Amino acid sequence: MNKKLQTLRFSLIVLILASTASVIYLAMQLWQEIQVEQYITSPSASDDVPDDARAHFAKAADFEKQEQHELALDQLTIALGNASGELMPLAFYNRGNINLRAALEMTEADARQLPLIELAKQDFRRALAIDPNLWDARYNLEVALRAVPEDPAVNPNYEKNVISSQRSIESKAFKVDLP
C-alpha cells in the first residue's frame, strides 16, 4: 500500500509541475500576443518591430503613410518570410501597389519604370495565385498590363524568350508519353 501511495504522490507532483510549466508557457505566449497587438495599434510609437508578420505588415503601412516607400517594401518582404495564408496575398498586393505607384509617377524615359512595373505585375500575380478572389489585385494587374503590355503586337519592345529548336532538342533527355 505504501508503494502505491508513493507512486500516486510522485504522479501528482509530476502532473502539478507539468501543469505549472504549461501555464507559464501559455502566459508567455499570451503576453507576446498582447505585445504584438499593442504594437499593431500604434506602430509609429516604437522603432523595434516584434518578430511577427502582422507587426511587419503594420510597420509597412506606417512607412507607406509617411511616404517612405523603400522601408515599406523592406517590411513587406520581411512579412512575407513568415506570413500566414491570409496575410501573404495582401503583402504581395501592397508590395505590387508600391512598385506600380512609383513606376507610374516616373516618366517613360526613366529606365527604372519598366522593371518596377514588371515587379508589380509579378507581385499581383503571386497575390492572385494565393487568393484568386482578390479583385483589387486583378484590377491593378490590368493597369500594369496596360502600362506595359506583354503582347508583341501591341508593344514592339516586348520580346518573349524564344528557345531555339537546336537548344530544345539538346536539352531534352527523354520523352514522356501522355496517358
C-alpha angles and dihedrals in degrees: 000000000000090000091054092051092051091049091048091047091050091048092051092049091050090047092050092048092048091048091049092050090048092050091049092049093048091046090053091049090050092048091051091048090051090050091052092047091050090050092049091054092057113013094165091063092074136037094204110086116206115237095257129111092228091054092050089048090052091047089051090053089049092051090048091054088052089048093242094139099170092053090047090052090050092051092048091050090052090047090053090057093071105009124144123239095266096046098046099072090047091052091051090046093051092046090051091049092053092050094044093049091049091049095048091052090058126083120249089249091063109101092210094064098078097049091048092052090048090051090049092051090049092051093047090051091050091050090050092047089058097038114018090183094065096113095178089060089049092052094046091048088055090051090051091047090052090050092050111014119204094211112102090210091061099033113037091189092062112097123187117216102258116193113210116238090240093057093045093051093049094049095049106099100177141353121248115206117216117238 
